[in-house]
Every structure is written in C-alpha cells, then in structure tokens.
Amino acid sequence: MATQTEIAQRVVEAILAQKLAPGERLGEQALADLFGVSRTLVREALMQLQARGFVEVRTRKGWYVVEPSIEQARDAFAARRAVEAGLLGQAEGRLEGKPLQGVLKRLRQHIREEQAAIEGADAATRAFLLADFHVCLAECLGHRLLSDMLRDLTARTTLVATLYQSTHDARASCADHARIVAAIERGAFDHAAALMLEHIGNVEDALGHSAGASADAHEKLRATLAPLRVGR
C-alpha cells in the first residue's frame, strides 16, 4: 500500500518523465483504486502537491495538473539559473579535501544512462533522466536541500516545456550535460556554471506553443504513474 509521500513522488516523477501533461485531470477515486488506498490518503497527497505548486483544485471539477503561465515559466527558469549556477560557483569550496573521482564517476554514469535512453525507445525514461541530471549534480556536490528544491524546480520547467512544446533536442541536452561534467573534471567550476546558464537558456529559448491530445483515461493513468525503472 502506497503512502501519501510515495503517491506524491510518483506524480512528480510522471511530470519529470513528461507522462503527465499540464491541465490533465487527476481523479481521486481513480488514484485511490490505482494505489489501493483511501480517497482521504489520495486527497492528502494531492494537497501536498498543491502546496508545492504542481496541482490545483477547480471548483466542482476536481484536481488538475497546473498549467504554468508565461510569467510562472520565466520565474521557474530564473530560479533554476540562480540555484544551479550558484551551486557550481561554490562547488570548489564544497569539494575541497574530498575526492572528486567519486563525483565524476556518478555523473559520468548518469550521462551514460541518458545516452542509452536516447538510443532506446523509452521516451519517458529519457525525459526523466535528462531532468534528473540536475538533481543528481546537486546531490553529488553535497547539496541535499538544494537537490530537493531542484527536483521541484526541474519538474516545474518540465511542465512548461510540455505545455509550450519545447523543441530542445534530447541529444543536445545530453551533450550539454557532458560538457558541464568535463568542465568540473578540469576544475573549471566558473566555466561549468557558465555552461549551465547557457544550457538552461537554450532549453527556455526552445519553448514553442501548446497543443494537446488524449487517450483512454484509466489506461493512460495506469501507464502514466507506473514506477520508472531507473537507478539512483
């Protein structure tokens, strides 16, 4: 039986994997049936997600994934630039006296997983891993609090990218990540921060216009909230 936190986590993961779209309805009973829990527990999980800015309740209609406005999109990208450039700018001091090879090993492994997902057919895993790189980077640099913050910020910008039809290529994102890791390996943390700012800017610049499609609601919900099979 899933807990409130696990339900919320699965929803955020589905957003990161671009399996949950902005404006998509989340029925309490359907979620309760899917997870084998009470509607009360589902409602508590949805209220937690509402507080984090991922879902909203519409009067007499129910719960929906939020549809970020252009202003909210700009705020999310601005927040990511501040946080991610900041953590890279401070990385040298935080890593002083600590072995860099362990950090590089984990980041290189993450990029290999991204590349494998890009070559494969699993679009959801590909989208999740490309977003998760930023969370992984924060964790590797010893920023536990910021890694949680970045998970939410990255999920917000993923919603934006889904809503406004981002044209940013997965291969380009993976190549950007590899360049950032290469700069870290050289100890060029200021350059890594500059590359991160460029990368986030490229993702933001690739936003287009929204469009949508739908499928059978119950089966789509089941597929959407299936656990992602990625290593952490």
C-alpha positions in Angstrom: 0.0 0.0 0.0 1.4 3.4 -1.1 2.0 6.2 1.4 1.0 9.8 0.9 4.6 10.7 0.1 5.0 7.8 -2.3 1.9 8.9 -4.2 3.2 12.5 -4.4 6.6 11.2 -5.5 5.1 9.1 -8.3 3.2 12.1 -9.6 6.3 14.3 -9.7 8.2 11.5 -11.4 5.5 11.3 -14.0 5.8 15.0 -14.6 9.6 14.8 -14.9 9.1 12.0 -17.4 6.6 14.1 -19.4 3.9 11.4 -18.9 1.6 13.8 -17.0 0.6 16.8 -19.1 -0.4 20.3 -17.9 -4.1 20.5 -17.4 -4.5 16.8 -17.0 -7.2 15.7 -14.5 -6.3 13.6 -11.5 -9.4 11.8 -10.2 -9.3 11.0 -6.5 -11.2 7.7 -6.9 -9.1 6.6 -9.9 -5.9 7.3 -8.0 -7.3 5.5 -4.9 -8.1 2.4 -7.0 -4.7 2.5 -8.7 -2.7 2.7 -5.5 -5.0 0.6 -3.4 -5.6 3.3 -0.8 -8.4 5.5 0.5 -9.6 8.7 -1.2 -8.6 10.5 2.0 -4.9 9.5 1.6 -5.0 10.5 -2.1 -6.5 13.8 -1.2 -3.7 14.4 1.4 -1.1 13.6 -1.3 -2.8 16.0 -3.8 -2.9 18.7 -1.1 0.8 18.2 -0.6 1.3 18.6 -4.4 -0.9 21.6 -4.4 1.3 23.3 -1.8 4.4 22.5 -4.0 2.7 24.1 -7.0 2.1 21.0 -9.1 -1.7 20.6 -9.0 -4.7 22.8 -8.4 -8.3 22.1 -7.4 -11.0 23.5 -9.6 -14.4 24.2 -8.1 -16.9 21.4 -8.8 -14.4 19.8 -11.3 -11.6 18.2 -9.2 -7.9 18.1 -9.3 -5.7 19.0 -12.3 -2.1 19.3 -13.1 -1.2 23.0 -13.2 -0.8 24.9 -16.5 2.0 27.4 -15.8 1.6 30.9 -17.2 4.4 32.6 -19.2 5.3 34.6 -16.1 5.4 31.5 -13.9 7.6 29.8 -16.6 10.1 32.7 -16.5 10.2 32.6 -12.7 10.9 28.9 -12.8 13.8 29.2 -15.3 15.2 32.2 -13.4 15.1 30.3 -10.2 16.9 27.4 -11.8 19.6 29.7 -13.2 20.2 31.2 -9.8 20.3 27.9 -7.9 22.3 25.8 -10.4 24.9 28.5 -11.3 25.2 29.2 -7.6 25.9 25.6 -6.6 28.5 25.2 -9.3 30.1 28.5 -8.4 30.5 27.2 -4.8 31.5 23.7 -5.8 35.2 24.1 -5.5 34.9 25.1 -1.8 32.5 22.4 -1.0 34.6 19.7 -2.7 37.9 20.9 -1.1 39.5 17.9 0.6 37.0 15.5 -0.9 37.8 13.0 -3.7 36.5 14.4 -7.0 36.6 11.0 -8.7 33.5 9.7 -6.9 31.5 12.7 -8.0 32.8 12.3 -11.6 32.1 8.6 -11.6 28.4 9.1 -10.7 27.9 11.9 -13.1 29.5 10.0 -16.0 27.3 7.0 -15.2 24.3 9.3 -15.3 25.3 10.6 -18.7 25.8 7.0 -20.0 22.3 6.2 -18.8 21.0 9.3 -20.6 22.8 8.2 -23.8 21.4 4.7 -23.6 17.8 6.1 -23.1 18.3 8.4 -26.1 19.3 5.4 -28.2 16.4 3.4 -26.9 12.7 3.8 -27.4 11.6 4.7 -23.9 10.8 8.4 -24.2 9.6 8.6 -20.6 12.9 7.3 -19.1 14.8 9.6 -21.4 12.9 12.7 -20.3 13.2 11.7 -16.6 17.0 11.1 -16.8 17.6 14.4 -18.6 15.8 16.3 -15.9 17.2 14.2 -13.1 20.8 15.1 -14.1 20.3 18.4 -12.4 19.1 16.8 -9.2 22.0 14.3 -9.3 24.5 17.1 -9.8 23.2 18.9 -6.7 23.4 15.6 -4.7 27.0 14.9 -5.9 28.0 18.4 -4.8 26.7 17.8 -1.3 23.5 19.9 -1.6 20.8 17.7 -0.1 18.4 20.6 0.5 19.0 22.1 -2.9 18.6 18.7 -4.6 15.0 18.6 -3.3 14.4 22.1 -4.4 15.8 21.4 -7.8 13.6 18.4 -8.2 10.6 20.6 -7.8 12.0 23.4 -10.0 13.0 21.0 -12.7 9.5 19.4 -12.6 8.0 22.9 -13.0 10.1 23.7 -16.1 9.3 20.2 -17.5 5.6 21.2 -17.2 6.5 24.4 -19.0 8.3 22.5 -21.8 5.4 20.2 -22.2 2.8 22.9 -22.3 4.7 25.2 -24.7 6.0 22.3 -26.9 9.8 22.6 -26.3 11.8 21.8 -29.4 15.0 21.3 -27.4 16.7 18.1 -28.6 17.4 15.3 -26.1 20.9 14.8 -27.7 21.7 18.5 -27.3 20.7 18.3 -23.6 22.9 15.3 -23.0 25.8 16.9 -24.8 25.4 20.0 -22.7 25.5 17.8 -19.6 28.7 16.1 -20.8 30.4 19.5 -21.3 29.4 20.6 -17.8 30.9 17.4 -16.3 34.1 17.8 -18.4 34.5 21.4 -17.0 34.0 20.0 -13.5 36.7 17.4 -14.2 39.1 20.2 -15.2 38.3 22.1 -12.0 36.9 24.9 -14.2 33.8 25.5 -12.0 33.2 29.0 -13.2 33.1 27.6 -16.8 30.8 24.8 -15.7 28.4 27.5 -14.2 28.6 29.4 -17.5 27.8 26.3 -19.4 24.9 25.6 -17.1 23.4 29.0 -17.7 23.8 28.6 -21.4 22.1 25.1 -21.2 19.1 26.4 -19.2 18.8 29.4 -21.6 18.8 27.0 -24.6 16.0 25.0 -23.0 14.0 28.1 -22.3 14.6 29.5 -25.8 13.3 26.3 -27.3 9.8 26.8 -26.0 7.0 26.9 -28.6 3.3 26.8 -28.5 0.9 24.5 -26.7 -1.1 21.7 -28.1 -2.7 18.5 -26.7 -4.2 15.1 -27.2 -5.9 12.5 -25.0 -6.2 8.7 -24.6 -8.3 6.3 -22.6 -8.4 7.8 -19.2 -8.0 4.8 -16.9 -5.3 3.1 -19.0 -3.4 6.3 -19.5 -3.4 7.0 -15.8 -2.1 3.4 -15.1 0.7 3.9 -17.6 1.5 7.4 -16.5 2.0 6.6 -12.9 3.8 3.3 -13.4 7.2 3.3 -11.5 10.2 4.4 -13.5 12.9 1.8 -13.8 16.0 3.9 -13.3 18.8 3.5 -10.9 19.6 6.2 -8.2 
